[in-house]
Amino acid sequence: MPRQIHLNLFVHGRGHHEAGWRHPGASRHALTDIDYYAGLATQAEKGRFDSIFFADALALNDGAQFVATGGLEPLTLLAALAHVTQRIGLIATASTTYTEPFNLARQFASLDHITRGRVGWNIVTSWVGGAGPNFGYEQQIEHAERYARAHEFLEVVTGLWDSWADDAVLDDIAAGRYVDPSRVRPIEHKGRFYQVAGPLNLPRPPQGWPVLVQAGSSTAGKQFAAQYAEAVFTAHLTQASAIDFYRDLKAAALARGRAADHIVILPGLSATIGATEAQAQALHEELNALTEVSVGLARLSDRFGGYDFSSLRLDHPLSVDDFPDPSTVQAAQSRAAVITNLVARERLTLRGLLHRLAGARGHFALAGTPEHIADVIAEWTENGAADGFNVMPPVLPAQLDVFVDQVVPLLQKRGLFRREYEADTLRGHYGLPRPANRYFPS
């Protein structure tokens, strides 16, 4: 039987192409309208997706004049979506740099109870430069320190989720005992960055821990993923680089005593789909024609920690010398490396680079028929580049509708994707075990 793939819907504005919001196929709902997100979630559930994911940034996008932005805070959004969905997993981004472990542990435990075990946490260290001043920092915290904080943060949060035994709640009316105090304990954490007494003030989540998701692909990000992540969202422009990443991360997880199939790797895939190859390519070109150069330059600058690219000529071929060394970037190091590798490989002009990044910000983007998209998905998974995909439609909801109605049935016909849900939790969808409780082993 063919290996079953995993599909996650990544919701971004009204589509992942930066001009997607202007297309007739994009929703006209406000990005603060819950009905918009409810429609996307129910459509993804109709397509039997494993999960739906909401990214987050802790500062207003510099391109807000030209790009649809200002969506709802994702943890609040998941709570609202819990009651319009039944089986699909719900994943939200939250930062280890600009929140406190106790608050986050409590919020995600609550969401996992609300959804009866369907929640995942996308762990970020917040590379966006504008976030720091919104939380009292004069400048961005450096990359290495953000990851040092993240490691300790995870130890605290998972400890808090383990601070209740699964059988701690007695709810014994006759005896007058609600909680067994011997089955709840403090964690008494005292570290470099955090001091947290515990225990958490609500019971252990249904999944033990919400599914831990991670998206950084820098050296520090991969080390963090190998230790903690159970699902990884990653960006690759070529199948070859995705295969290398897949092999290296699975090996790193094995070296830490983890099972290779307990970390699900999902590269981003932004597919522009048409009835014919020509129609798909025409839609892609139509979207690129709607972009604003200033938006592309601002986003490119953000990826490189605020570096100024405005002096470069739009139609002159680029070289890696036009970019800072990605290893020195204090923002998104892994994405900066993806961009410089692309420039070295293809010698794009600045305009060509901005168009390539407009569709999916460094993720794999392609245009084609449903059959072509299904072929690519099958090829990547068969060749060891992915366990599935982080689906990033360029226009929402139109291109999601096409994917669900035309690509998913092809994958199902090939035996690559489920026809019905077989599990009720996100861990069940991904084939992940429930974590053992470090304090109350069964």
Beta strands, then each sheet from edge to edge (+ up, - down):
strand 1: 6-11
strand 2: 51-54
strand 3: 89-95
strand 4: 119-124
strand 5: 169-172
strand 6: 177-179
strand 7: 189-190
strand 8: 195-196
strand 9: 211-214
strand 10: 231-234
strand 11: 264-273
strand 12: 364-368
strand 13: 388-391
sheet 1: 12+ 11+ 10+ 9+ 4+ 3+ 2+ 1+ 13+
sheet 2: 5+ 6-
sheet 3: 7+ 8-
end
